[in-house]
Amino acid sequence: MIEEALRSLRKGEIVLVFDAANRERETDMILAAEFVTPEHIKILRNDAGGLICAPVSAENAEKLGIPFMTDIMQVASKKYKVLKRLSPHDIPYDEKSAFSITINHRKTFTGITDNDRALTIRELALLCKNGQHERFGEFFRSPGHVTLLRAAPGHVINRKGHTEMSIALMEMAGLTKVAVCCEMMDNKSGNSLSTRDAQLYAEEHDLIFLDGSQVIKAYEEMIASMGEL
C-alpha cells in the first residue's frame, strides 16, 4: 500500500492519511507541493474543508529561515504581554505546535483564491527544489494565506503528526520535501470526518488510504536499511 501511495504522490495525486486513534484522530488529504494545481486546492477546500497547510521539512525550514510561531510569540511577548498567556502549552494530543508563518507569493493578488494558493505553494516547493532558499523574501510576503508547518527534525522518528508524515512520504517518494495537507471535516457532525467515511471517500474517488502507523513503519524500515536507525 505504501508503494502505491508513493506512486500516486509522484503522479501529483492526493493520498489520505489517518494519524492515530490516540492523537488527533483525523484523516488528512496530502499531496506533493511541487505538483499542486488550483484543482487540487478546490478539492481540498470543498471535500476536505480543514486548514490548507504546507508542511516543510526541518532542513528546508532552516535554510528558509522560518521559525515556529511559538518562537515568534515568545520574542514578541516582551512587548505584547498577552502572547505569553496564549502559549499553547496545553495541547491535549501533542507537546508542540508545528505552526510557522503564513505567506503569499508576491505575484498573487489577495492570496486566498485557488489560483493564488496553488501558485504560492508550488513556487515555494520549486524554490526549495532549486536550492534558492536565500531568495525566499524576494518572492514571498508575510503574513499571507498559506500556513506553513515546520516539521520536527527526523520528522516521524521524533513526532507523529501529519506534518511529519507528509514530509516522510515526500522523502520516501524522492520528491521535494514540501507538501500540502488538509484535514477532512464532517458536514453532519461538525467534527472531523470519521475514519470509516474517509475510507469510503478514498474508495469512491480511487485514492489511497493509509494509516499513520504504515507511514512510520515504512520510513523506519527505509532508514534502517540505510544504517541510519
C-alpha positions in Angstrom: 0.0 0.0 0.0 2.9 2.4 0.8 4.4 1.8 -2.6 1.0 2.6 -4.3 0.8 5.8 -2.3 4.3 6.8 -3.3 3.5 6.2 -6.9 0.3 8.3 -6.6 2.3 11.2 -5.0 4.9 11.1 -7.8 2.0 11.4 -10.3 0.7 14.5 -8.4 -2.3 12.7 -6.9 -3.8 13.1 -3.4 -3.5 10.4 -0.7 -5.4 10.1 2.5 -3.6 9.6 5.8 -5.2 8.9 9.2 -2.8 9.8 12.0 -3.7 7.7 15.1 -6.6 6.9 17.4 -4.6 8.3 20.4 -3.6 11.5 18.6 -5.8 13.9 16.6 -7.9 11.1 15.2 -8.1 12.9 11.9 -7.6 12.0 8.2 -5.7 14.5 6.1 -5.6 14.8 2.3 -1.9 15.0 1.4 -0.1 15.7 -1.9 3.3 16.9 -3.2 3.6 20.7 -3.1 5.6 20.8 -6.4 2.6 19.4 -8.3 -0.2 21.3 -6.7 -2.8 22.9 -9.0 -5.9 25.1 -8.5 -8.0 22.0 -9.0 -6.2 20.4 -6.0 -6.9 23.4 -3.9 -10.6 23.3 -4.9 -10.8 19.6 -3.9 -9.1 20.3 -0.5 -11.4 23.3 0.1 -14.6 21.5 -0.9 -14.1 17.9 0.0 -11.7 18.2 3.0 -12.7 21.5 4.4 -10.0 21.9 7.0 -7.0 24.3 7.0 -4.9 24.0 3.9 -1.3 24.0 5.0 2.2 23.5 3.6 4.4 21.2 5.7 8.1 22.0 5.2 11.0 19.7 6.3 13.2 20.8 9.1 16.1 21.2 6.7 14.2 23.4 4.3 12.8 25.4 7.2 16.3 26.1 8.5 17.5 27.2 5.0 14.5 29.4 4.5 15.0 30.8 8.0 11.4 30.3 9.1 10.7 29.9 12.9 7.9 28.2 14.8 5.1 30.6 15.5 5.6 29.9 19.2 9.1 31.2 18.9 7.8 34.5 17.4 5.2 34.8 20.2 7.9 34.2 22.8 10.0 37.0 21.5 7.1 39.4 20.9 5.6 38.6 24.3 8.2 41.0 25.8 6.2 43.8 24.3 2.7 42.2 23.9 2.2 40.5 27.3 -0.9 38.7 26.3 1.1 36.4 23.9 2.8 34.8 26.9 -0.6 33.9 28.3 -1.7 32.5 25.0 1.1 29.9 25.0 -0.2 26.5 23.5 1.4 24.5 26.4 -1.8 22.6 27.0 -2.4 20.9 23.5 -4.2 17.7 24.5 -2.7 15.5 21.8 0.9 16.9 21.4 3.7 18.7 23.1 4.4 21.3 20.5 2.6 23.1 17.6 4.1 22.8 14.1 2.7 26.1 13.0 5.1 28.6 11.4 4.4 31.8 9.5 1.8 32.4 6.8 2.8 33.5 3.3 1.6 34.7 -0.1 3.7 34.7 -3.3 4.4 38.3 -4.4 2.7 37.5 -7.8 -0.6 36.8 -6.1 -3.4 39.4 -5.5 -5.3 38.6 -2.3 -3.6 35.3 -2.0 -6.7 33.3 -1.0 -8.1 32.1 -4.3 -7.5 28.6 -5.6 -5.2 30.0 -8.2 -3.2 32.2 -5.7 -2.8 29.5 -3.1 -1.7 26.9 -5.7 0.8 29.4 -7.0 2.2 30.2 -3.6 2.6 26.6 -2.5 4.0 25.3 -5.8 6.5 28.1 -6.1 7.7 27.5 -2.5 8.3 23.9 -3.4 10.2 24.8 -6.6 12.3 27.4 -4.6 13.4 24.6 -2.3 13.8 22.1 -5.0 16.1 24.5 -6.9 18.1 25.4 -3.8 17.1 29.1 -3.9 16.2 29.4 -0.2 18.1 32.7 0.2 15.6 34.3 -2.3 12.6 33.4 -0.1 11.9 37.0 0.9 12.3 38.2 -2.7 9.5 36.1 -4.0 7.2 35.8 -0.9 5.5 38.1 1.6 4.1 37.5 5.1 1.5 37.4 6.5 -0.4 35.6 3.8 -3.0 32.9 3.2 -0.8 29.8 3.1 0.1 28.4 6.5 3.5 26.9 6.7 4.1 24.0 9.1 7.6 23.2 10.3 8.4 19.5 10.6 10.4 18.2 13.5 14.0 17.1 12.7 13.9 13.5 11.8 10.1 14.0 11.4 8.2 10.8 12.2 11.1 9.4 14.3 10.6 12.3 16.7 7.0 13.5 16.2 4.0 11.6 14.8 1.9 14.4 13.3 0.5 14.8 9.8 3.2 17.5 9.2 5.9 14.9 9.8 4.1 12.1 7.9 3.7 14.4 4.9 7.4 15.0 4.8 8.3 11.3 5.4 6.1 10.5 2.4 7.8 13.1 0.2 11.2 11.8 1.2 10.3 8.2 0.5 8.8 9.2 -2.9 12.0 11.0 -3.8 10.1 14.4 -4.0 10.9 17.9 -2.8 10.3 17.9 1.0 7.4 20.4 0.9 3.9 19.1 1.0 0.3 20.1 1.1 -2.2 18.8 3.7 -5.7 19.5 4.8 -7.9 17.9 7.4 -11.1 16.2 6.3 -14.2 17.6 8.1 -17.7 16.2 8.6 -20.5 18.4 7.5 -23.1 16.5 9.6 -21.4 16.1 13.0 -19.3 19.3 12.9 -16.3 17.2 13.9 -13.5 15.6 11.8 -14.6 13.0 9.3 -14.8 9.5 10.7 -12.2 7.1 9.7 -14.8 4.9 8.0 -16.2 7.8 6.0 -12.7 8.8 5.0 -12.1 5.3 3.8 -15.3 5.3 1.8 -14.3 8.7 0.2 -11.0 7.1 -0.8 -12.8 4.1 -2.3 -15.3 6.3 -4.2 -12.5 8.6 -5.6 -10.0 5.8 -6.2 -7.5 7.3 -3.8 -5.0 5.5 -1.5 -5.9 5.5 2.2 -3.1 5.0 4.7 -2.9 4.6 8.5 -0.2 6.7 10.1 1.4 3.6 11.5 2.1 2.4 8.0 3.9 5.6 7.1 6.0 5.4 10.3 6.9 1.8 9.8 7.8 2.2 6.2 10.1 5.2 7.0 11.7 3.4 9.8 12.4 0.4 7.6 13.8 2.6 4.9 16.3 4.4 7.1 17.2 1.2 9.0 18.1 -0.4 5.6 20.4 2.6 5.1 22.0 2.1 8.5 20.7 5.3 10.0 18.4 4.0 12.7 
